[in-house]
Amino acid sequence: MKILAIIITLLSIAGCSKSQPNTEVTNPVKNNPTDTAGKSLSYLALGDSYTIGEAVDADKNFPHQLVSALKSSGLNLKEPQIIARTGWTTDELISAIKEQSPAGKFDIVTLLIGVNNQYRGYNIDTYRTEFITLLNTAIGYANNNKAHVFVLSIPDYGVTPYAQNSDKEKIAREIDSYNAINKQEAEKFGVKYIDITPISRKAANDPELVASDGLHPSAKMYAEWVTLLAPAVANGLK
């Protein structure tokens, strides 16, 4: 009888062990670093006047319009944190980021910088070096997730009323040279590049694309930028 009882006990233990759940299995949704369901997403925008939105209402600059567009697509975003000022060059943006030292990591980071380097006639090789520094910084703030970093090309202000007495062809050539650098470096780093320069050049024939100061993009132009940027950001967040 004792032997029979032992056998029954052993069979019971074996049966229970087979029915135990596998505790090694993880939740793929919970552990997916790119899952955005129900998450309040943060956004850091780095740049100059084209990012802060000189001469337009604050809620009409491209970072705020981007947030609105992404919210409309079902994503939950916080207000953008913007480090940008009219007139800033790459070195000034680098200094400002160090000074402000934004806390934490961000789900989206955009970078648009360089027009004032061109305007002041700075060395273009220095631009490359400092742009790489800023791109590395942007990636770091995106928690090293390159899919969450977006570089925008420099607009061509040579088509605006502000530049009507300037050498427009020279400005265009130099802007193209700067954009060749930021595009090349973005692609080297595996970062999405958004070419908004062709949109900016449409201002030559559409005055509504220029703000009231005759130089900077209008809310309408920023909206056109966002039509290119928002799908890329949404895709990068998947």
N, C-alpha and C positions, 0 to 999 in steps of 0.2 A: 504493500500500500504506500509506504514511504517513497519507493522508487517511482510509482505511478504519479504521486503528488509532485515529485521533482520534475518529471517529464512535462506534466501539465503546466507547471510554473514556467519552465523554460520556453515552451511554445507560446505562452501568453506574452512573455517578454519580447520574443522575436517578432510577434505580430504587432506589438505596440511600436517597436523600433522602426518597422517598415512604414508605419502611418505618420511618423513625425515629419513636420515640414522641413524643407531645406533652408536653414538659416543663413546659408551663404548667398542666397539670391538677393540682389539689390534692386531698388526701384529705379528703372532707367529714366523716368521723368524727373524724379527728385534729384538725381545725380547728374542730370544733363546741364552743363554750365551755360548753354545757350537758350534754355527754356525761358520764355518770357510770360507764360500764362499767369495772370493775376499779379504780376510783379510791377511795381512802380519804377519805371526806368529813369536813369539819370543821364544828363547830357551836358558835355563840356564843349564850348565853342571857342576856338582860339583864332585870333586874327587881328584885323585892323578896322578901318572905317567900313569896309565891305561886310564885316561881320557884325559890328555894333549897329550898323544901319544909319549912317550919317544922313540927315535931312529927311528921314521918314519916321513915323511914329514907332515907338519901341516894339509894339506888338506886330509890326509889319516887316521887321528885318527878317533875314532868311532863317535864323535859328528858331524864332518864334513861329514863323509860318511852317517850318518843318515839324515842330511839335504839334501844331494844329492838324497838319496833314496826317501824321502818324496816329494821332488820337482818332481821327475820322476813320482810319483803317482798323481800329479796334485795339490799338496798343495804348497802354497806360503810361504816360510820361509826366515827369515833374517839369517845372519851369527850367529852361536852360540856364546853366551857369556860364556867363560870358566873360572871357578875358580878352578884351580888344579895345583899341582906342584909335581914333583918327590920327593918321600920320605915322603910326608905328612901323618900324622896320623889323627885320628878323631879330637883330640883337636887342632891340627894345622889348620885343615880345618875350624873348628868353628871360630878360631881367624881370619883367612883370610877373611871369609865372613863378620865378624863384621867390619874388617878394610876396605874392599873394598865396602861394603854396596851397592850392585847393586840396581839401581833405578828402580822403577816400578814393575809390575807383569809380569809373563811369561806364555806363553801358554803351554810350555813343560819344565819340570825339570827332569833331571836324576841325580842319586846319586850312586856312586860306591866308596867305601872307606873301609879300614880295613886291607889291606895286610901288611902295615908297622907297625900296632899295633901287628900283629902276628909275624912279622920279628924281632921286638925289644923285644918281650916277654912281652908285656904289659898285665896287668890284663884284662882278657876277660869280667869280669863283668863291668869294666869301659867302655869297648867297647860298651856294650849294652846301658849303660846310655848315652854315647855321641852320639851313633848312633840314639837313640830316639830324642835327641836334634836336630841333623841334619835332621832327617826325618820331624820333626815339622817345621823346617826352610824351607825345600824344599816345603812342603805343603803350607806354608805361601806365598812363592814366586810364587806359582801356583794359587794365589788368592783363596786359600782354596779348590780348585777343585782337589780332590784326584785322579780323573780319568786322570789327566794330569801329574802325578808324576810317575816315573819309577825307581825302584831299580834294579841294576845289581849285581849279585853275584860276589864274589872275585875269580879271576883266580888262578889256582894252578901253581905257578912258580917252584914247585919241579920237574917238568918234563923237565925243560929247561937245556941247557948245563951249565948255571951259577951254577946250584945246583947239578952238577954231583957228587960232593964229599960230599954232604949233606945227612942227613937222610930223604930221600924222603917220606917214609911212615909217619914219624912224621909230616912233612910239610903238607901232604895230610890230616892227621887226624885233625890238628889244623885249616887248611883252612875250612874243613868241619864243625868244631865247630863254627867258626866265621860265616859261611854262614847259619848255623842253626839259629843263632841269627838274622841276618839281614832279613832272610826270615820270621821268626816268627813275627818280629816287623812290617814288611811290610804288612803281612796278617792281623795283628791286626788293623792296620790303614786303611785297605782297599785299599792299594796301589799295583799296578801291579808289580810282581816280575819276572825278566828275568834271568833265570839260564844259564849263559854262561860258567860255570866251566867245564862241559863235553867237550865243544869245546876246552877249553884251554888244557885239558889233551890229546887231539889228537896230540899235539905237540911232544909227546914222540915218535911218529912214523912218523911225518911229519915236517921236519926241516924248510919247507917254512912258517910254522905258527909262527916262531920265528924271531924277528928282528935281525939286524946285531950285536947288542950288546950281543946276546946270552941269553937274559933274558926277554925282553918285547915282547908283541905281534907284529907280522908283520901287514902290511896293509891287507894282505890276511886273517889273523885271525879276525881283526876288521870287515872286510866285512862279515864274518860268524856271528859275533855278531849281525850285523845290519839286517841280514836276520830274526833273531828272534825279534829284537827290533822294526824295522820299522812297521810291521803289528800291533803290540800291540799299538804303538803310534798312528797310523792312526785310529785304532778302538776307542782309548780313546778320540780322538778329535771329534768323530761323535756327 
